């Protein structure tokens, strides 16, 4: 073991322990620290025994065990706990030392911490780490941002422990300044919310409308995972549907309520702040919120009624329609997520590499899929691409999927099966492809009741008008709107 450790890590929960073991397996010497000395002892005498891992039982011991520039990664609960730990570390650090926050931190906090630590001569990295317990141990997707000067000091460690794509390229690269890394991780998690909800809606359609058993759905997802939908989430859904307890599918014994830790909500709120129609992810968050109202739904089910699901067509053909609907909606989800990243980058002055982000998500993370290669290809073809929906490859896929997608949404609606994300994705697609939307009437309404003005199609953009709709309003207008 080296005399001084390459990096220290604070927080010995599941992710922290597994990242330390991952680092040690790649030849790095790591110091493990936790507020509870008992946890440190248990880890050093257990999973870490015989490896290039040492324990520290105080902040002073942690800091003194590290080679310069000291690199300390925090894997503690996001929020105040991170700030508290930073304050404990600062008095013991020297100029150029690096604090790394690897939790699910909200990106404005990383913006603030970057500036704060740099003002004290220290460096900060806020990095998204995706892949869960398995990814942390065997290779996660890592999305670092913050103090650019810190990247060279951690690059070898991060890229060594990250997942790799087929040609060996690491699923880790520098994202951008300040909170860029945590912002990209937040959008990743928002897309994850959308992907999971889309899969759940496909499951419910097959179960409730087509009457398929868990075993039959297992075969469907197994088939899907060998084609365009090949992905980690489709793969685990396949496995979940095959898992039995006492001879019965375990999934059917699980209570239908879901929680959310906040990253999906943050993504939706950021979209509202940037004026980006992130409709699918928003619906995925709301679907979780509705699922949590279990008692209300049970009570309402005894009062409210709808059509009884009944399918009389070709099940095999309809399953293919569901696959197409899932693929098209997934494309919409990523398209919306990338528009949000583009607008946030403009507002924050980040120079994001959109193709590179797709590559970082290609392995290790929860949304990893072969589909992401197509996104990277799209941005390689056109780095200034405004929306994935207008890339030639995705245009072809959307056109091919459209008819089946519409049949699925219409059939589900007619049979009373809820499909919030499949439906919102189709609505977005139809809205985006329309050259003219009914916002002309909306602007007339706003001008009628609030004198908010409007632009005209027979005049140049930027010229605003107000009409005295009632004859009593006069000619005074409110301030003009910005679009």
N, C-alpha and C positions, 0 to 999 in steps of 0.2 A: 504494500500500500504506500502511496506517495506520502511524503512528510506533510504536505499541505493539500487540502482538497481542491478540486477544480471548481466545485459549486456547492452551495449549501441549499437545503430545502426545508422550509418551515411548514408543518402541517402533515401529520401522519394519518390522514383518513385514506380511503381507498385510492383516490387519484394520486395523492402524494407518495404513498408507499410504492405504488406501481411505477411511477415516474423515476423514483430513486433506483429501483431495481433495473429499470430499462437503461438508465445512465450507466450504472455499474456494469451491466452486460456489454456495453459498448466501450469499456476500458476507462471510464472516468471514475475518479474518486470523489465520493459525495459525503457531506456531513448532514445528518438528519437531526432535526430539532422539532420538538413539540412542547407546548406549555406543560403538558403532563409528563413528568419524568418517567412514569410507569410505562407510558406508550413507547417512549424511546427505548427503554430497557427491553421491553417485549419484542420490539422490532429488531434490535441489534442481536438479541439472543435467539430470534426466530428466523424469519424470512431473509434477514440480511446477514446472517452468520456465515463467515467464511468468504464474504464478498468485500469489494473495495468500498465499504461503507463504514463510517464511524459515527458515533452518537455524540451529541452535545447536550449539556444539561443546563445551560444558561446562554443568554445572548452573547455575553463576553466570550464564552468558550466557542460558540458557533463562529463568531467573527474572526477570532484569533486562529481558527483552524483553516482559514481560506487563503489561497494564493491571490496575489494582486493582479489585476483589479478584482476585488471581491465581487462575487456574483451570488446573490441570495434570492431564491425563488420562493414566493409565497403561494401556498395552496391552502388558503384559509377562506372562511365564508366571506363572500363579497360584501362590501359596505364598510361600516365602522371598524370592523375587525382588521381590515387591511390598513386603514389609517392609523389605528392604534399600534399595529406592529411596525409600521414605517417610523412612527415617532420613537419607538423603543430602539430601533436600529440606528437612526441618524447619529446619535452622539458617539457611536462606536466606529463609524465609517470614515474613510478618507476620500479626498477628492478623486473623482473618476470611478468610484465603486458603483455597483449596479444593483438596483432592486427590481425584481421581476415579479409581476402579479399575474399568475396563471389561472385565476378564478374566473367565474362568469360575471365579470365586472361591467357595469353600465359605462359606455364609452365616455360620457362627460366627466366621470370620475378619473378616467385615465388622462383626459385632456388636462384636468386640474393638477393631477399628481406629477405629470411630466414637467410642467412649468414650475411647480413647487420644489421638486427635487433638483432640477437644473439650477434654480436660484441659490441652492445650497452647495453647488459644485458636484452634485451627484447625478447619476443617470438613471432613467426609469424605462422599463419595458412593460407594456401591458399586452399580454398575449392570449389569444384564444387557444384553447387546447380541446380538441374534439376527438371522440372515439370511445369515451366511457372507460370502464375498468380494463377491458381487454386492450383497447387502443393505447392506453397509458403504459401498459406493460410491454406490448409488442410493437408499437409504432403508431402514434396518433398523428392527426393533422394539426399543425402548429401555425398560428397566424400572428406573428409579432409586430408590434408597432411601438411608438414612443420616441425615445431619444435616439436619433439615427446613429450617433457616435458609439452607441452601445452594441450595435449589431455585430461588428467584427469580433467582439469579445465572446459572444454567445453563439455565433453562427455554426461553428463546428459541433458544439454540443447539441443544439436544436436539430440541425439537419441529420446528425448521426442517429438520434433517437426517433426521428419522425418516420412515418410510413413512406414507402417508396412505390413509384409506379413501375410499369413493366420494364422500362429502360434504366431503372435505378435512380431516376430523378426524385429527390426528396419532396414530400408533401409539406414543405416549409420554405418560406422565403420572406424577406422583409416586405411588409405591407405598406407602411407609411408612418408619418409623424403622429405624435400625440396619441389620440384614441383610435387611430385607424384600425389597428389590429383587433381591438375589442369590438369595433363597429362591424367589421367583416364577420367576426364570430357571431355577433348578434343576428346579422342577416342570415348567416348559415342556420342558426337555431330557428329563425322564423320560417325559413324554407323547410326545415325539418318538421315543424308543426304542420305545414301545408301537406307535405308528402305523407305524413302519418294519417292525417284526416282523410286524404283522398283514398288511401288504401282501405281505411275503415269503412268509407262509404261504398267502395267496391264490394267489400266483404258483406255489408248489410244488404245490398241489392241482391247478391247471390244467395244469401241466407234467407231473407224475408220474401223476396219476390220469386226467385227461381227455386227455392226450397232445397238448396244444395246442403249436404252434410259437411262437417268439418273435414272429413277425409277427401271428399270430392273437391272442396275448395283448396285443400293442400295440393292436390294434383294440378289445379289451375295455376296456383302461384308457382309451383315447381316449373311448369311449362313457361310461364311468363318470365321467370328468372333466367331462362336460357335464350332470351331474345332482347329486344330493345329496352325492356324494363329491368334488365339485369342490374340489381342493386342490393345493398346491404339490407334495406328495409323490406324489400320484397322477399329476400332470402330468409330473414328471421320470421316473417309472417308465415311463410311456407312451413318452417319448423314449428312455430307455435301451434298451428292448426293440426299438426300431427301428434302433438304431445298429449299423452293420456294420463289420467289419474283414476285409478279404480276402473279402468276400461272405458272411461268417458273423457271427451275432450276437456282439458283443464280450462281452456279459454271461455267455455260456456258457464263456468262456475265463478268467474271473476265479475265483481260488481261493476256496473257500467257507469262509473263516475271517474272523471280524470281531473287532475290538478295541473297547474302551470307555475313554473318558478319565476316567470317575469320576462324572459328574453323574447318570447313571442309577443307579449304585450308591448315591450319596448320597441320592437320592430314596427308594429302597427302605429304606435304613437309617433315614432320618427317619420314614418310615411306621411302622417297627417301634417306634421310640422313642415315637411318638405313639399307638400302638395302632390304626392305621388299616389296614384290609385292602387294601393297594395291590397286589393279586395280579397284575394284568395286566402292570404295569411291572416287577414283580419277575421274572416269567417271561421278559419281553423281555431283561432283563439276563442271566438264566441261559442263555437261548438263545444269546447271544453267547459266553458262557463255554464252552458245549458245542461251539459251532462252532470255537472255538480249539483244541479237543482233536482236531485233524484226524488225526494219526497214530494215536491210539487208536481213533478211529471207523473208520478204514480197516481196522485190524487186527480190530476187533470185527465189521465187516461180513462178514468171511470165516468167522466162527464162529457168529454169531447170525443167525437168520432170522425172517421174518414173512410175512404174506400178500403175494402179488404183486398190486399194484394193478390192478384191472380194473373199468371202468365200463361199464355196459350200458344206462343210462337215457338221458333226453333231456338232451344236453349244454347246450343253450341254456337250458333251465329250471334246470339245476343251476348255471350261471354266474350266473343271477339269485339263486339261493340264496346263492352265495358273496358276491355284492354285499350282500345283506341281512345276512349274518353279519358282514361287514366293517363295515357301518354300525352294527349293534347293539353290536359289540365296541368300536368307536371311542367310542360313547356311554358305555359302561362305563368306558373308560380315563379320559375326561375327568371323569366322575362321581367316580371314585376320587381323581383329582388335586385336584379342588375340595374334597373332604372333607378331604384332607391339608392344604390351605391353610387351611381353616376351623379345624382343630384346632391347627395351628401358630400361627395368629393369636391364638387364645385363650391359648395358653401364653406367647406373647411380648408380648401386649398390642398387637398391630398392628391397625389399622382398615383392613382390605383392602377395596377396591371390586371385587367379583368380576365384575360386569358390565363394569367398566372394564378389568379384566385381559383379558377375552375380546376387547374392542375393541383393546387393545394387541397382541394376538396375531393380529388380523384381517389385518394386512398386514406385509410385510417379513420376518417370521420364518419358520422352517422349517415350522412346523405351521400356517401360515396356510391358511384355508379358509373357504368360505361358511358352513359348519357353525357357526363361532364366532358368527355373528350370532344364531343360535338360542339359544346359551348366554347372550348378553347380554340377549336378550328375556326369557329365563326369570328372570334376576335382576332385571330391570326390573319384572317382574310381582310377584316376591316376593324382596326383598333378604335375607330370612331363610331362603331355601330350604335345606333340610337336605341334599338329594341331588338331582342332576339327574334321576334315574330317576323321581321322583315329580312332576315338572313335566308338565302336561297334554300339551304338544307331544311330549316324549320318551316319555311313557307310550304315546301313539298309535304312535310309531315302533317302540318295543320290541315292542308287541303285534303289529304288522304283520310284523316281521322274525323273530319267534320261531320259527315253524315251519321256515322255510328255514335258519335258524341251526342248529337242532337236526339237521336233515338233513345239513348240511355236517359238523358235528362227529362225528356218528355214522358217516357214510360214510367220513370220513377215518380214524377209529379202526378201523373194520372192514377198511380197506385198508392199514393200517400207515403212513399218512402223518402225520408229527408236526405237531400244531397246538397248541403250548403256550399261546399267548395267546388264540386263539379259544376254546379249551376252558376256560381259567381264567376268561375273561370270562363264559362261560355258567354256570359253577359259582357265580361271585359273584352273578350275576343270580338264580339259583335260590335261593341262600342268603339273599339280601336280601329276596326276596319270601315266604320262609317265616316264618310267625309263630312256629313252634317248630322249633328245631334240636336235635341230639342232645347238646348240652352238659350236659343234665341227667345223662346217664350219665357224662360226663367228670368232672363235679363229684362224683358218687358215688365214682368211682375215686380222685380226689384225697383225698376224705375218708377212704376206706378205708385207703390206704397212708400218708397223712401227716396225718390229722386236720385238713384244711384248711377244713372246714365248708362249708355250702351254705345257700342260701335255698330257701324252699318256695313253690309256687304258691298254696297255701291259707293263706298268711300275708302280712303286709305286707312290702314291700321294706325291706331294712336290718336284718331280724332273721335271725340266723345260728344254724345248728344243727349238731350233730355226733352221729353215730351210732356206737355200739360194735358194728361190723359182725361181729366175730369172737367177741365175748364175753370177749376177753382184753385189749382195748385200754383199758379204763377210760373215764372221762368227760372227761379233759383234752384240750382242743382246741388247735390251733395258732392263730396270728393269722388274722384274717379276711382274705379277698381283697377287692380293690377292682375294680369293673367300671365 
